[in-house]
Amino acid sequence: MAELPIAPVKRLAKSKDRDIRIGDTAAAVLIEKTEKFIELVSIEASSLARYAGRKTINETDIRTAVSKLGLNLSQ
């Protein structure tokens, strides 16, 4: 079951194009994929934190995890 609420996800999805609509089914798939992305990044970041002898994931762990997963999400 999805943990992210649908309304904020829909708002974010249309934030760059206010004229577009996001159907409930499309939003549900977006939520599913977003939660999977968070899970994958968290697993990798957790490994990095533990390797560094920490129990807390920090910003660098997240950035490194995203990079190691082959994603370029720089802004």
C-alpha positions as CSV (number, residue, x, y, z in Angstrom):
1,M,0.0,0.0,0.0
2,A,1.3,3.5,-0.9
3,E,2.6,5.7,1.9
4,L,2.9,8.9,-0.1
5,P,-0.3,10.9,-0.2
6,I,-1.8,11.4,-3.7
7,A,-2.7,15.1,-3.6
8,P,0.9,16.4,-3.0
9,V,2.3,14.0,-5.6
10,K,-0.2,15.2,-8.2
11,R,0.7,18.8,-7.3
12,L,4.4,18.1,-7.7
13,A,3.8,16.2,-11.0
14,K,2.0,19.2,-12.5
15,S,4.2,21.9,-11.0
16,K,6.0,22.6,-14.2
17,D,2.9,22.5,-16.4
18,R,-0.2,23.8,-14.7
19,D,-2.4,23.0,-17.8
20,I,-1.9,19.3,-17.5
21,R,-4.0,16.9,-15.5
22,I,-2.8,13.8,-13.7
23,G,-5.2,10.9,-13.6
24,D,-5.5,8.9,-10.3
25,T,-4.1,5.7,-11.9
26,A,-1.1,7.6,-13.3
27,A,-0.6,9.2,-9.9
28,A,-0.7,5.8,-8.3
29,V,2.0,4.5,-10.6
30,L,4.1,7.6,-10.0
31,I,3.8,7.0,-6.3
32,E,4.7,3.4,-6.7
33,K,7.8,4.2,-8.7
34,T,8.8,7.1,-6.4
35,E,8.6,4.9,-3.4
36,K,10.7,2.3,-5.1
37,F,13.3,5.0,-6.0
38,I,13.4,6.1,-2.3
39,E,13.8,2.5,-1.2
40,L,16.7,2.0,-3.6
41,V,18.5,5.2,-2.7
42,S,17.9,4.5,1.0
43,I,19.4,1.0,0.8
44,E,22.5,2.3,-0.9
45,A,22.8,5.4,1.4
46,S,22.4,3.1,4.4
47,S,25.3,0.9,3.2
48,L,27.5,4.0,2.7
49,A,26.7,5.3,6.2
50,R,27.4,1.9,7.8
51,Y,30.7,1.6,5.9
52,A,31.6,5.0,7.4
53,G,30.8,3.7,10.8
54,R,27.6,5.8,11.2
55,K,24.0,4.9,11.9
56,T,22.7,8.2,10.4
57,I,22.4,8.8,6.7
58,N,23.7,12.2,5.7
59,E,23.3,14.4,2.6
60,T,26.5,13.1,1.1
61,D,25.3,9.5,1.5
62,I,22.2,10.4,-0.5
63,R,24.0,12.3,-3.2
64,T,26.6,9.5,-3.5
65,A,23.9,6.8,-3.6
66,V,22.0,8.6,-6.4
67,S,25.2,8.9,-8.3
68,K,26.2,5.2,-7.8
69,L,22.8,4.2,-9.0
70,G,23.6,5.9,-12.3
71,L,21.2,8.8,-11.9
72,N,22.1,12.4,-12.7
73,L,19.6,14.5,-10.8
74,S,21.7,17.7,-10.3
75,Q,19.9,21.0,-10.2
